[in-house]
């Protein structure tokens, strides 16, 4: 019988994270202050502990995973690699389709891969309290879970539209002891100013980041934890791709293409970056980041220095951006509604080393339903983006007869997203392609540096 579930033993959990910076042809561009000068570590230590900053700035290829973190990973790692035989049959494709299933984590997504080490490094630094933002709630619930594991208080600013759309993810955060507030909130100067202008503001990840950073910077006992975008977050997520490579080696396979959803970049980097190491060494493999047409950062944004948040609290980062005050529509893939993208992912795309595509909302849900009917797992709306792009490639293989090997990251299950599926089945979802003039208006406010 063809192997459908390729497993690893607990002792095969990676011992090191992979740092893509070591294999990039050009060094990453530094973050800048408002004066256009590089930001030093002392400025970043206001919101991050020293160990995390060291990882953020490291160019070492391999970063050791502490034993305490590996022990926590054992609750769900290694995660399975699964051959989607039934989906292949339903599509009538000669392609082989594999997916790495991160929905087996306690929170149902890939996000604990970074939440656990961030909570651990803050604990050993003596930090008692963390603030963060969350969109659809995968990151917020993961940090709440990690905070509970290491005895750290967690306060979460959840994008208002997701706060209303995803009540059960909010309940998960509260179950693990976190405080959760809809963002924009009246808890911060940022939130109050935005609500004064627009009391019905739906929120954005940029606004929620501003609120979380503002609070962390104002309290000596509090640091900030980020769920995507920055180098150290992407580093932690590489356990996904490292395991996937080992699993594929067990059955003598290697992907022609790797797909993952991309909002801030942690999902994509987690599975794709370990394969980039092979690409940098001469291996032919295509790495494809998949985003929504309604928030088309990589495919329609500009490569420029911009703030990571709406209010300008963060350093300026060179990235693909739609403008830090870009307000995305209330699509149900809340984890992909971010105005910018990881500086590392952005630089690799700018240099032509990875690819990016944008897909519309209805097509992603259609792909998710097709996948669920074939494979049994109901995917998160974010994951549906990777499934859509992978299915499109598998259908292209059906036309050409080319038997490609395709891999995608099934980054989470959709058990807490069924309201989104309800709206899809009721015909209440719609495709939304963000207007060019609205993007131009947002981009007009980019900082004048770099």
Order of alpha helices (4+ residues) and beta strands (2+ residues): beta-beta-alpha-alpha-beta-alpha-beta-alpha-beta-alpha-beta-alpha-beta-alpha-alpha-beta-alpha-alpha-beta-alpha-alpha-beta-alpha-beta-alpha-beta-beta-alpha-beta-alpha-alpha-beta-alpha-alpha
